[in-house]
Amino acid sequence: MSKKYSQFYSLGFSLIELMITVAVIGILTAVALPSYSAYIERGDRASASAALLSAQQFMERFYAANDTYATDRAGNAVALPANLRVAPAESPRYDLSISAVNGNSYTLTATPRANTTRCGSLTITNTGLKGISSAVATVAECWR
């Protein structure tokens, strides 16, 4: 009977083995989670920059049709179409808006809904000048 009893316990895991496994999983999670979060943030930022470029094209078409960035020929103020107001469209993380609009210039802004991004808001002007609202990162880093 003693042989069966010891054989039963040798088939399982000891508490030390389980604790080591949990510790390894914890370390891997601690390393992988920030990388995954940065990956998701970079993807959302790419969607926002693509939406800004689409909005810039909309503004240029608007200007070609109305000879001004501010209003259409009927006097209505310019507004972004519904599909260009958020990015990404399937799960919005950025809100897009037009600011500093006058007849000859504009600034488009993509503002993050959560302040977790290190780049802050992304901006682009009618001349193609790209910018960010954060001093932590560089424009080149945030717009790639």
N, C-alpha and C positions, 0 to 999 in steps of 0.2 A: 504494500500500500504506500509505502514511503516513496518508492520509485515513481509511481503515478502522480503523487502529490508534487514532487519536484519537477516532473515533466510538464505538469500543468502550468506552473509558473514560468518555466523557461520559454514558453510559447508567446508570452505577452511582452509588453514594453515596461521598462522600469520608470519610475517617476523622474529620475535624472535624464533619461533619454527623451522623455516627453518635454521636459523643461528646456532642454537644449534645442529641440525642434521648434518650440514656441519662440525661443530667443532668436534663432536664425530667421524665422519668418518675420519677426518684429524688425530685425535689422534690415532685411531686404525691403520691407514695406517702407521703413524710414528713408531709405535711399531712393526707392522708385517713385514714391508719391510726389515729391517736389519736381522731379523730371517730368512726370506725367502731367502735372498741373501746368508747368511751363509749356509743354507741348500743346495742350488745349488752349492756353492763352494765346500762343503764337498763331494757331489756326483761326481763332476768333478775330485776332488783329488782322490777319490776311483777308478775312471776309469783309471786315470793316474798310480796309484800304481799297479792296475791289469795289465795294459799294460807293466809296467816295469817288473813285475814278468814273464809275457809271453816272453818278450824280453830276460830275464835272461835264461829262458828255451831254447830259440832259441840259445843263445850263448853257452850253455852247450852241446847242440846237435852238434853245429858247431865244438866245441872243440873235441868232441868224434869222429867226422868224419875226422878232419884235424890235430889233436894233437897240435894245437895252436889256440889262440884266434885271432891272427892278420890277417892271410891269409889262403886261402884255398890251396889245394895241387897244384893248377895251378898257385899260386902266386898272386891271386886277393885279394885285401883287403876286410875284412869283412864289410858287410853293412846290416842294418836291412831291413827285407822285408817291402814292401809298407804298409801292414796292421798293422805294428808295429811302424810306424813313427809318428803317431798322436793319441791322445786320448782325449775324446771319438771319435770314428770313425764317428758318425753321425753329430756331430757339434764340430770340434776340438777346444780344449782349451789349450792343451799341445802339444809340439813338443818333440819327443823322439830322443835321439842321443847317440852314443857310443863315449866315450872319454877315454884318458889315456890307449889306447890299446897297449899291447905288447904281447909277446908270452904266458905269464903266468897270465896276469891279465887284467881287464877292469873295467870301470865305466860306467854305464848307467845313463842318466840324462833325466828327464822330466821337460822341461822348460815351464812355463806358457806363453801364448801369450799376456796376459794382466797382468800388475803388480798389480792386485787387491787382490791377495792371500797373506795371512799373513805367509804362509809357504815357499814361494819362490819356488825354484826348488827342486824336489825330486831326490835323487840319490840312487843307489844300486851298490855294487861292486860284483866281482866274489865270494867273500867269504860270501856274504849275508849281509854285513854291510850296513844298511840303514842310509840315511842322508838327511838334508835339507840345503838350502842356507840362511835361515833367522835366525836371532837371537831373533826374537819376540816370536816364538812358539817352542815347543819341538818336537823332533823326534817322540816320542810315540804319541803325539797328532796328528801330521800330517800324520802318517802312519797307523792310525786305521781305 
